[in-house]
Amino acid sequence: MNKNKSKNNKTILSVVLGIICVIYVLPMVVVVLNSFKQNTYVKTNTFAVPTGEMWAGFDNFVKGMTFGNYPFANSAGYSVLITVVSTALILLFTSMAAWFIARVDSKVCRAVYYLCVFSMVVPFQMVMFTLSKTADTLKLNTPWTIPVVYLGFGAGLAIFMFVGFVKSIPLEIEEAAAIDGAGPVKTFFQIVLPMMKPTLISVGILEIMWVWNDYLLPYLVLDRTKYMTIPIHIQFLKGSYGTVDLGATMALILLSIIPVIVFYLLCQKHIIKGVAAGAVKG
Amino acid sequence: MAKKKYGRNNHQPTVLAHQIGKWWWLFLLPVVLAFVIGFVWPFFQGIYLSFCKFKTTSDATLIGFSNYSRALSDPAFVHSFWYSALFAVTSLVFINIPAFAVAYALTQDIKGSNLYRTVFFMPNLIGGIVLGYIWSMIFDGVLSHYNTSILLNSTYGFWGLIILICWQQIGYMMIIYIAGLQAVPTDMIEAAEIDGASKWQTLFKVIIPNVMPSITICMFLSITNGFKLFDQNLALTGGQPFVMNPDGTTIKKTEMLALNIYNTFYNSNAASRGTAQAKAVIFFILVAALGLIQLKFTRDKEVQQ
């Protein structure tokens, strides 16, 4: 009897959660519906399925590409470029620095480490004005150079997580390599770096999610007349409210979400693990 | 509590350390240079400028604390502080209770829990600007039937932002709670059941005390996230509706701290940049203080265990 009751409870629980899940994905469904809807109906019939004269087909997607006098393909391209280069730079240089800090452990190393930990609690608004001026002066205001800014402002969490990991690797492996005649560069790239793989993935995921979705830093640092990223582009369209084609904007939003969802479904396990690791430590 | 350290005593430089030390220019220098450009220099220059009158970084003249007194007597800033505080506390409740409930349900070995977890976490990957746009379309789709808009009523603006942030962050907190719940020793729960404890007693007397570290982390995360919120605030309402005071100042009813600082920097008189930087320093102290309290809390818990 008791067992049956608990089984029934579980079924009920599962159904209830299923219903909540459906409610949870509804906003996404609304985005999909409206990206195929004629502009005038987006505001009046937001939740209707686009049929008959509401149906816009793929016109919205075509229109959206050249919307706001700036090609969306450029924004998407710059977003990809900035995210990939920044993440690669952060992973390479902070893992190297973290190994140095953990192994040499001098006064300078500790100072750098504590400054990095400190930087994690500093909100971006504190440095945004001075950082954007500094980046301007040093010509870091292009998509090819902005990764240096990301490396600098994002070093904190990465260094913190990598140093924590390196301290848990026994020294003996590296010492054995040194005795075999391997120099520090060889030791790092052939022995330490492969061992760091799980942390590299976690940090990589966190940095990708941060840089890809970041709005304010690129908005203030990049030369806006020439370069946009996807979040800047979307906010730019919203700024010109009223004149904007809502259907086309929804099409662009759908286009910008799809790669994120695909990325999520492909590396779900790593993403959830990385996020949990970052949250517990940060 | 002295933890066992791997390797040798920290203060005796090993042969290895000596060898690596020679390569500082390759391993350490790039990060240090970028860190100086991207954080250290802007941070200290920011503190210096908060005591100056300036329009750009090169025309600063020291004026002492008057930026701070101007910041603290700015009604819009004070309003945005209380608004952010109210938002942070409300979101704390509305995020954490459902997040814990869902996490608890998903750890009960039910059908489809992997799929549910995937769905609940998904909104977390969408950026704040895009989220704001999606939800402003949805809210206005509903409110337009009543001839109003989320931009016209600050109550709608507040609860709209709460709904948005719940949609985004419940899944995130859920992940942390699931990790905490899975770490509760099963024999403890079984022992409670054998002793005749009801489901609720087990939950409140055994499980919740054991996941306290996760609860502390999630509570601080939601409070800090609430205070630091910017993208979603900008994209959903941008501070609207605006209300004019009799003395000519404007209060943006749904403007939070970070957005207020941003607007003071870039969307008002350039002469008020000193005030904006002072506000930013106050904001930094607030967020850093929250971080330090969190650290103290989590450390205390570690000692107890």
Interface residues (C-beta under 8 A of the other chain):
Chain A: K10 T11 L13 S14 L17 G18 I20 C21 Y24 V25 P27 V30 V31 N34 V42 K43 T44 T46 F47 F93 T94 M96 A97 W99 F100 I101 R103 V104 D105 S106 V108 C109 V112 L115 C116 S119 M120 V121 V122 P123 F124 Q125 M126 V127 M128 F129 T130 L131 K133 T134 A135 L138 L140 V148 V149 Y150 L151 G152 F153 G154 A155 G156 I159 K167 S168 I169 P170 L171 E172 E174 E175 A178 G183 P184 V185 F188 M209 W212 N213 D214 Y215 L216 I230 P231 I234 Q235 K238 L246 T249 M250 I253 S256 I257 V260 I261 F263 Y264 L265 Q268 I271 I272 V275 A276 A279 V280
Chain B: Y6 G7 R8 N10 P13 T14 V15 L16 A17 Q19 I20 G21 K22 W23 W24 L26 F27 L28 P30 V31 V32 A34 F35 V36 I37 G38 F39 V40 W41 P42 F43 Q45 G46 L49 T56 T57 V102 A105 L106 Q108 D109 I110 K111 G112 S113 L115 Y116 R117 T118 V119 F120 F121 M122 P123 N124 L125 I126 G127 G128 I129 V130 Y133 I134 W135 S136 M137 I138 D140 G141 V142 S144 W167 Y172 I175 I176 A179 I217 L221 K228 F230 D231 L234 A235 A258 I261 Y262 F265 R273 A276 Q277 A280 V281 F283 F284 V287 A288 G291 L292
